[in-house]
């Protein structure tokens, strides 16, 4: 099969499984804790990719019995899947990002709303950006500490992705200040500047910490295992 038959989402699933075999539901939890900032995947999407990858022979699923819970299907990467993943990673083509930003659609037609409403839109976007900045700063700091302890840790690459997101958010905050002044928008009560100190950088875990913690725990709530069993049944029919 040609590598062109796989999407970036499929390769993301392969990459996660190459690090550790997982059931579909567990894989969704790991994705949220690691790559969600730059490549979000729903569990429905993950199950769809798993079905395609298994049909291609890139992953194999094994039924694992669980006490007092439905069986779960644990997936692992095959040698063929590892070769496909490594070939894709070795390709220097970064792909074409196609971000979709609803805030910019609203701002583009800003002549139809009062300046106060446009200011409110940017104020809300600023609050979201500040929250993302704090989360990414915490992740980058935690990864830096791990790399300081082990310079060869794969978390150095996780830090690189966290820094990418952090610098983009910082650019967003600078852009908000620039266009707010250029458009002559009023300053609303409760406005927070981009220079506000990061209050949470010492308290929020890195996405990689979260993945390790969650991976070490079994998905204990019965409802999650029942949901996985239902999704597996649908996938196989």
Order of alpha helices (4+ residues) and beta strands (2+ residues): alpha-beta-alpha-alpha-beta-beta-alpha-alpha-alpha-alpha-alpha-alpha
